[in-house]
Amino acid sequence: MNTPRLVFASALLVMLTTSCAQSRDAPAQGNNSSGTASSSTSIANKKSMETNYQNASPEVPQMTAGEISKRMLDLIGKIKTAEDFSAKNLELATGLKVYFDPVNSREYGTGAKITDTWFFNITVILGSKDSERSRLLFSFDDQTHSHADMTPICKVDFEAYAKRLNELGFQQKPVYGEHGRLGTWRFSRDEIVIHVDIRGESKERPNHDCVSMITISA
């Protein structure tokens, strides 16, 4: 995860917990399609995010890894151009409120808790020039930073993701890094390119590949 995205993802979960707390203290205001967050995106928010998120009310959005995997694969199947990364489409696909970066309206995202250890983040970064491709980044994140077992995440494993992406018309090939080690898997269909990062489920099942991050560019 690169630093700008890490900062926004951290702030995003602050937004989620703050939003839920405010919803308990204030009258309902109606459902806005896309809100602008007021929280700072400084790195200093990261620790407070983790503490707040662990202690958050059950009203904080929560979803199983299987459900968000299905929703993401359904969304991927509909992506043909960068316009399909819109905040409206992201909300429709996930059923979650989308938050905009307060200092960069071309970056927005959403996320939710899966377990006390795992949450997922989705961030869209729109290209600022015609020559820049837009990106959607989806990741399963261990908020304990302890390389926790991915068992709660891996019920929909890499094999299941790859099978579905192949069914959706994507061509698959491995991408190797230094010393011939597998770096990521690349899936492509027309102008859409997807990179899927994987990780072994646990020490007991190191060869069971789980999806840790997906980067989609259009």
ChimeraX attribute file (.defattr): number of C-alpha atoms within 10 A of each C-alpha:
attribute: neighborCount
match mode: 1-to-1
recipient: residues
	/A:1	11
	/A:2	6
	/A:3	9
	/A:4	11
	/A:5	17
	/A:6	16
	/A:7	18
	/A:8	25
	/A:9	26
	/A:10	22
	/A:11	25
	/A:12	31
	/A:13	27
	/A:14	24
	/A:15	22
	/A:16	24
	/A:17	22
	/A:18	19
	/A:19	14
	/A:20	17
	/A:21	15
	/A:22	12
	/A:23	13
	/A:24	11
	/A:25	8
	/A:26	8
	/A:27	8
	/A:28	9
	/A:29	7
	/A:30	6
	/A:31	8
	/A:32	8
	/A:33	13
	/A:34	16
	/A:35	14
	/A:36	14
	/A:37	21
	/A:38	14
	/A:39	14
	/A:40	17
	/A:41	22
	/A:42	12
	/A:43	15
	/A:44	12
	/A:45	18
	/A:46	21
	/A:47	12
	/A:48	15
	/A:49	23
	/A:50	16
	/A:51	12
	/A:52	15
	/A:53	21
	/A:54	16
	/A:55	11
	/A:56	18
	/A:57	13
	/A:58	9
	/A:59	13
	/A:60	16
	/A:61	18
	/A:62	16
	/A:63	15
	/A:64	16
	/A:65	21
	/A:66	16
	/A:67	12
	/A:68	20
	/A:69	20
	/A:70	16
	/A:71	17
	/A:72	18
	/A:73	15
	/A:74	16
	/A:75	17
	/A:76	18
	/A:77	15
	/A:78	12
	/A:79	18
	/A:80	14
	/A:81	14
	/A:82	19
	/A:83	12
	/A:84	15
	/A:85	24
	/A:86	13
	/A:87	21
	/A:88	13
	/A:89	16
	/A:90	24
	/A:91	17
	/A:92	15
	/A:93	17
	/A:94	22
	/A:95	13
	/A:96	17
	/A:97	20
	/A:98	26
	/A:99	26
	/A:100	23
	/A:101	22
	/A:102	17
	/A:103	12
	/A:104	9
	/A:105	12
	/A:106	14
	/A:107	20
	/A:108	27
	/A:109	25
	/A:110	26
	/A:111	26
	/A:112	23
	/A:113	23
	/A:114	21
	/A:115	16
	/A:116	12
	/A:117	17
	/A:118	20
	/A:119	22
	/A:120	26
	/A:121	22
	/A:122	24
	/A:123	27
	/A:124	25
	/A:125	19
	/A:126	21
	/A:127	16
	/A:128	10
	/A:129	8
	/A:130	7
	/A:131	7
	/A:132	11
	/A:133	16
	/A:134	20
	/A:135	20
	/A:136	21
	/A:137	19
	/A:138	23
	/A:139	19
	/A:140	21
	/A:141	22
	/A:142	18
	/A:143	21
	/A:144	12
	/A:145	9
	/A:146	8
	/A:147	10
	/A:148	15
	/A:149	19
	/A:150	24
	/A:151	15
	/A:152	15
	/A:153	23
	/A:154	21
	/A:155	15
	/A:156	19
	/A:157	22
	/A:158	21
	/A:159	13
	/A:160	15
	/A:161	18
	/A:162	18
	/A:163	12
	/A:164	16
	/A:165	21
	/A:166	15
	/A:167	11
	/A:168	15
	/A:169	13
	/A:170	20
	/A:171	16
	/A:172	17
	/A:173	12
	/A:174	14
	/A:175	14
	/A:176	12
	/A:177	10
	/A:178	7
	/A:179	6
	/A:180	8
	/A:181	10
	/A:182	13
	/A:183	15
	/A:184	19
	/A:185	18
	/A:186	19
	/A:187	20
	/A:188	18
	/A:189	16
	/A:190	11
	/A:191	11
	/A:192	17
	/A:193	16
	/A:194	24
	/A:195	21
	/A:196	23
	/A:197	19
	/A:198	19
	/A:199	19
	/A:200	20
	/A:201	23
	/A:202	17
	/A:203	9
	/A:204	9
	/A:205	12
	/A:206	12
	/A:207	11
	/A:208	17
	/A:209	19
	/A:210	26
	/A:211	25
	/A:212	22
	/A:213	20
	/A:214	21
	/A:215	18
	/A:216	23
	/A:217	24
	/A:218	21
